[in-house]
Amino acid sequence: MQFEFAGTLDVPDGRYLARGDGDDQQVLVIETLAAPPPPRRRRRRSRQVEPGAEPGALPLTRVTAVRAQAPFEADDDANRWLEETVAAEDSTDGALAEGVDLLNRALHAHATASANPLGAELSVERAATVRIGHGSGKEVASGRFSEARQIDVSVGGSRRRQREEELLPQERLAAVLGGRERLDACETLLLRARADLNAGRLREAALQLRIALEAMLVELDGALVDPRHEEDMAELRERRKEAGDAANEALRGSLDREHEEQVRELTEICERVLRRRRVLRG
């Protein structure tokens, strides 16, 4: 799975071996194309810029996520896998999610190792170009393919639906920046919990959820005159101990299946509360 992103990434160029459960192995290949020369140690003096100057060219970062275990026996097997993968939306999405998850593991690890609080993860939709393919070990280790398909990851749906999805966040962004509305702490905390949950960082998700839920119970109490809102808030109040128990379990080590399921369920309820508020407020 290959992605091309505009600009550079925090993770330096190179090849990285990632080990998973059992014998699972993946290789992450990062290559910056058309990169500008590295900056000098001392900042250069500013210089005059002509009005209407063209924007500078951006480098392109090519990221290739390689399945390094269980190689195909023959080209026919590899071609068959490729055709089956791109034939259905679910299998395509699954393969792309696997690739971008590996990249985000690297971005998260780099941000943590470098103590960078502004490290950001990426989504498939942020890529300028997306490909799925196969090749020899030497080819894929260099970000190349024997055979590949380019994938269109643009958002589907009607133009009206797309406009609504784009406009609502834009309207709220304007309201927040204009001082007419504020962001609740529970929203930020819940986003972090969801990011950790999607990335498989279950301990971190449980710890984030605990404080996100507590903040939501205070900040959104009586926020809507709606019976469904009250039902969800009542369920969160009843199950707040589950969130606390899961967080305590996370402090001691890995979550068991029961606590993991509780974290997922409670996160979804909290997200439903926020979605309903967005919809009912317009």
C-alpha positions in Angstrom: 0.0 0.0 0.0 1.5 3.3 -1.1 0.6 6.9 -0.2 2.0 10.2 -1.4 1.6 13.2 0.9 2.3 16.8 0.1 5.1 18.2 2.2 7.5 16.3 4.5 6.8 14.0 7.5 8.4 14.0 10.9 9.7 10.5 10.5 13.0 10.6 8.6 13.5 8.8 5.3 14.4 5.2 5.5 13.2 1.6 5.9 11.7 0.5 9.2 10.8 -3.0 10.2 7.7 -3.3 12.3 6.8 -6.5 14.2 3.3 -7.4 15.2 1.6 -10.4 16.9 3.2 -13.7 16.1 5.2 -13.8 12.9 3.6 -10.7 11.4 6.1 -8.3 10.0 5.7 -5.1 8.0 8.2 -2.8 6.4 7.6 1.0 6.2 9.5 2.8 3.5 9.6 6.6 3.6 11.1 8.6 0.8 11.0 12.4 0.3 10.9 13.4 -3.3 12.1 16.8 -4.6 13.1 17.9 -1.1 14.6 21.3 -0.6 18.2 21.5 0.6 18.5 21.3 4.4 18.5 24.7 6.2 21.7 26.3 7.4 22.4 26.1 11.1 21.9 29.9 11.5 18.8 31.6 10.3 19.3 33.6 7.1 18.4 37.2 6.9 15.0 38.0 5.5 14.8 39.2 1.9 12.5 41.3 -0.1 9.5 39.5 -1.8 7.8 40.8 -4.9 4.0 41.4 -4.6 2.1 38.5 -6.1 5.0 36.1 -6.0 4.2 32.5 -6.8 4.0 30.0 -3.9 7.0 27.8 -3.4 7.0 24.2 -4.6 6.3 21.6 -1.9 8.2 18.3 -1.7 6.3 15.0 -1.9 6.7 12.2 0.6 6.1 8.7 -0.6 5.2 6.2 2.0 5.1 2.4 1.2 3.7 -0.1 3.7 4.8 -3.6 2.9 3.5 -6.9 4.2 6.8 -8.7 4.7 5.4 -12.1 5.9 4.0 -15.0 3.8 5.3 -13.9 0.3 3.4 -15.1 -2.7 4.7 -18.3 -4.4 4.2 -16.9 -8.0 3.2 -13.8 -9.9 -0.2 -15.3 -10.7 -0.9 -15.6 -6.9 0.1 -12.0 -6.4 -2.0 -10.7 -9.3 -5.0 -12.7 -8.0 -4.6 -11.1 -4.6 -4.3 -7.6 -6.2 -7.5 -8.1 -8.3 -9.4 -9.4 -5.4 -8.3 -6.6 -3.1 -9.3 -3.8 -5.4 -12.5 -5.5 -6.6 -14.5 -4.7 -3.5 -14.7 -1.5 -1.5 -14.4 -3.3 1.9 -11.2 -5.2 1.0 -9.7 -2.0 -0.5 -10.5 0.0 2.6 -9.1 -2.7 4.8 -5.8 -2.8 2.9 -5.5 1.0 2.9 -6.4 1.1 6.7 -3.6 -1.4 7.4 -1.1 0.7 5.5 -2.0 4.0 7.1 -2.2 2.4 10.5 1.5 1.4 10.1 2.4 4.9 9.2 0.6 6.4 12.1 2.3 3.9 14.5 5.6 5.4 13.3 4.4 9.0 13.5 3.1 8.4 17.1 6.3 6.6 18.1 8.4 9.4 16.7 6.3 12.1 18.4 6.6 10.4 21.7 10.3 9.6 21.4 11.0 13.2 20.5 8.6 14.6 23.1 6.7 16.5 20.4 3.2 17.4 21.6 2.3 18.7 18.1 2.9 15.4 16.3 0.0 14.6 14.0 -1.3 11.4 12.5 -2.6 11.1 8.9 -5.6 9.7 7.2 -5.9 8.0 3.8 -8.0 11.0 2.5 -5.0 13.3 3.1 -2.9 11.5 0.5 -2.5 13.0 -3.0 -2.1 9.6 -4.5 -2.9 6.1 -3.3 -1.8 2.8 -4.8 -2.1 -0.9 -4.0 0.3 -3.3 -5.6 2.9 -6.0 -5.3 6.5 -6.5 -6.2 9.7 -8.3 -5.4 11.4 -7.7 -2.1 14.0 -5.4 -3.7 11.3 -3.4 -5.5 9.0 -2.8 -2.6 11.9 -2.0 -0.3 12.6 0.9 -2.8 8.9 1.9 -3.0 8.4 0.3 -6.4 6.0 -2.2 -7.8 5.8 -5.0 -10.4 2.0 -4.4 -10.7 -0.2 -1.8 -9.0 -3.6 -0.1 -9.1 -4.2 3.6 -8.3 -7.1 4.0 -5.9 -9.6 7.0 -5.9 -10.2 7.9 -2.2 -12.2 11.0 -2.9 -15.3 11.4 -0.8 -18.4 9.9 -2.4 -22.1 10.8 -2.1 -24.2 13.6 -3.6 -22.9 17.1 -4.0 -25.5 18.3 -1.4 -24.3 15.8 1.2 -20.7 16.7 0.6 -21.5 20.4 0.9 -23.3 19.8 4.2 -20.4 17.8 5.6 -17.9 20.6 4.6 -20.1 23.5 5.6 -21.1 22.5 9.1 -17.5 22.3 10.5 -16.7 25.5 8.7 -19.7 27.3 10.3 -18.6 26.2 13.7 -15.0 27.0 13.0 -16.1 30.6 12.2 -18.2 30.7 15.4 -15.3 29.5 17.6 -12.7 31.9 16.1 -15.2 34.7 16.2 -15.8 34.2 19.9 -19.5 33.3 19.5 -19.0 29.7 20.6 -16.4 27.7 22.6 -15.1 24.2 22.4 -15.9 22.0 25.3 -13.0 20.1 27.0 -14.9 16.8 26.6 -14.7 17.2 22.8 -10.9 17.4 22.7 -10.5 14.6 25.2 -12.9 12.3 23.4 -11.1 12.9 20.1 -7.9 11.8 21.7 -9.6 8.7 23.1 -11.0 7.8 19.7 -7.6 8.3 18.0 -6.0 6.0 20.6 -8.8 3.5 20.2 -8.5 3.4 16.4 -4.7 3.0 16.7 -5.0 0.1 19.1 -3.6 2.0 22.0 -6.2 0.6 24.4 -4.6 1.6 27.7 -4.3 5.3 26.5 -7.9 5.2 25.2 -9.2 4.0 28.6 -7.4 6.7 30.4 -8.5 9.4 28.0 -12.1 8.2 28.1 -12.3 8.4 31.9 -11.7 12.1 32.1 -13.6 12.8 28.8 -16.7 11.1 30.2 -16.4 13.1 33.5 -16.1 16.3 31.6 -19.0 15.5 29.4 -21.3 14.8 32.4 -20.6 18.3 33.7 -20.4 20.3 30.4 -23.4 18.8 28.6 -25.7 18.3 31.5 -29.0 19.8 30.4 -27.4 21.0 27.1 -30.3 19.8 25.0 -34.1 19.5 25.6 -34.3 16.1 24.0 -35.4 12.8 25.6 -32.7 10.8 23.7 -30.0 13.2 25.1 -31.2 12.6 28.6 -31.3 8.8 28.1 -27.7 8.8 26.9 -26.5 11.1 29.7 -28.3 8.9 32.2 -26.6 5.8 30.8 -23.2 7.5 31.0 -23.9 8.5 34.7 -24.8 4.9 35.5 -21.8 3.4 33.7 -19.2 6.0 34.8 -17.8 3.4 37.2 -17.0 1.1 34.2 -14.9 3.9 32.7 -13.1 4.3 36.0 -12.5 0.6 36.4 -11.2 0.3 32.9 -8.8 3.2 33.5 -7.6 1.6 36.7 -7.0 -1.6 34.8 -5.1 0.3 32.2 -2.8 1.7 34.9 -1.9 -1.9 36.0 -1.4 -3.2 32.5 -3.3 -4.5 29.4 -7.1 -4.4 29.3 -9.0 -7.6 29.3 -11.8 -8.2 26.7 -14.6 -7.0 29.0 -13.0 -3.7 29.8 -12.0 -3.2 26.2 -15.6 -3.7 25.0 -16.8 -1.3 27.7 -14.3 1.4 26.6 -15.5 1.0 23.0 -19.2 1.2 23.9 -18.8 4.2 26.2 -16.8 6.0 23.6 -19.5 5.4 21.0 -22.2 6.7 23.4 -20.2 9.9 24.1 -19.7 10.4 20.4 -23.4 10.0 19.8 -24.1 12.7 22.4 -21.8 15.1 20.5 -23.2 14.3 17.1 -26.8 14.8 18.3 -25.9 18.2 19.7 -24.3 19.2 16.4 -27.4 18.1 14.5 -30.0 19.7 16.8 -28.1 23.0 17.1 -27.8 23.1 13.3 
